[in-house]
Amino acid sequence: MELLGVVDALEATLLAGARIPLTDKIVIEEHRIIPILDRMRELIRQGEGMAKHQIEGKARPVSKADRIILDTLDNSEEIVSSAFQKAQEIRRGADEYADQVLANLQVTVTKMQRNMLKMEQTIENGRRRLLDRKDDSDRREGDLLIDKNLEEEPQTALS
């Protein structure tokens, strides 16, 4: 804001200068303008210093923010890596468990197959025995019929 005041003083000094007739030129006393220009330079330098300070002040938080972001990225990489390792361990454990379950199932199915074969053989043997009994029974009935016929024949011969 002070700079605007100095610019106003420069303008007032220029307007107070003597005009050269028939030209657009002004005659200004050097001792009046030099101090105003010096003050302008001083204020501009101060403004530059303040601007640099503000920029650096804002740059620090940006750098701090950058560091926070980089730290967060590093941490997230570690977290992702750790999660990936844990996932692999879990997958390996699940694979081992699945293999054990399948192995137990295979043993159970094999035992069941053996038992089924034994049951099938038992059923087959049972049916064979039933068939043998039937055959024996049929033979006995046949033998009885023959015996009965033999017993009846002599009586017919006597009559």
WOGI-V732344 format. One record per residue. N is the residue number from 0. RES is the residue in one small letter. SS is DSSP state (2 for helix, 1 for strand, 0 for the rest). OMEGA is omega in whole degrees, -180 to 180 (none if undefined). Layout:
n=(N	N)
res=(RES	RES)
ss=(SS	SS)
omega=(OMEGA	OMEGA)
This chain:
n=(0	1	2	3	4	5	6	7	8	9	10	11	12	13	14	15	16	17	18	19	20	21	22	23	24	25	26	27	28	29	30	31	32	33	34	35	36	37	38	39	40	41	42	43	44	45	46	47	48	49	50	51	52	53	54	55	56	57	58	59	60	61	62	63	64	65	66	67	68	69	70	71	72	73	74	75	76	77	78	79	80	81	82	83	84	85	86	87	88	89	90	91	92	93	94	95	96	97	98	99	100	101	102	103	104	105	106	107	108	109	110	111	112	113	114	115	116	117	118	119	120	121	122	123	124	125	126	127	128	129	130	131	132	133	134	135	136	137	138	139	140	141	142	143	144	145	146	147	148	149	150	151	152	153	154	155	156	157	158)
res=(m	e	l	l	g	v	v	d	a	l	e	a	t	l	l	a	g	a	r	i	p	l	t	d	k	i	v	i	e	e	h	r	i	i	p	i	l	d	r	m	r	e	l	i	r	q	g	e	g	m	a	k	h	q	i	e	g	k	a	r	p	v	s	k	a	d	r	i	i	l	d	t	l	d	n	s	e	e	i	v	s	s	a	f	q	k	a	q	e	i	r	r	g	a	d	e	y	a	d	q	v	l	a	n	l	q	v	t	v	t	k	m	q	r	n	m	l	k	m	e	q	t	i	e	n	g	r	r	r	l	l	d	r	k	d	d	s	d	r	r	e	g	d	l	l	i	d	k	n	l	e	e	e	p	q	t	a	l	s)
ss=(0	2	2	2	2	2	2	2	2	2	2	2	2	2	2	2	0	1	1	0	0	0	0	0	0	1	1	0	0	2	2	2	2	2	2	2	2	2	2	2	2	2	2	2	2	2	2	2	2	2	2	2	2	2	2	2	2	2	2	2	2	2	2	2	2	2	2	2	2	2	2	2	2	2	2	2	2	2	2	2	2	2	2	2	2	2	2	2	2	2	2	2	2	2	2	2	2	2	2	2	2	2	2	2	2	2	2	2	2	2	2	2	2	2	2	2	2	2	2	2	2	2	2	2	2	2	2	2	2	2	2	2	2	2	2	2	2	2	2	2	2	2	2	2	2	2	2	2	2	2	2	2	2	2	2	2	2	2	0)
omega=(179	180	179	177	179	178	177	179	178	180	180	179	179	-179	180	-179	-179	-179	175	-176	177	175	176	-177	-179	176	-177	178	-174	-176	178	-174	-176	-180	179	179	178	179	178	179	-179	180	178	178	178	179	177	180	179	180	178	-180	179	179	179	178	178	179	179	177	178	178	178	178	178	179	179	180	179	177	179	178	177	179	-179	176	178	-180	180	179	179	179	179	179	179	178	178	178	179	180	178	179	179	178	179	179	180	179	179	180	180	178	178	178	179	178	180	179	179	178	179	178	178	179	179	178	178	179	179	178	178	178	-180	178	179	179	179	179	178	179	178	179	-179	179	179	-179	178	179	-180	178	178	179	180	179	179	180	-179	179	179	-180	-178	-177	180	-180	178	180	-179	-174	none)
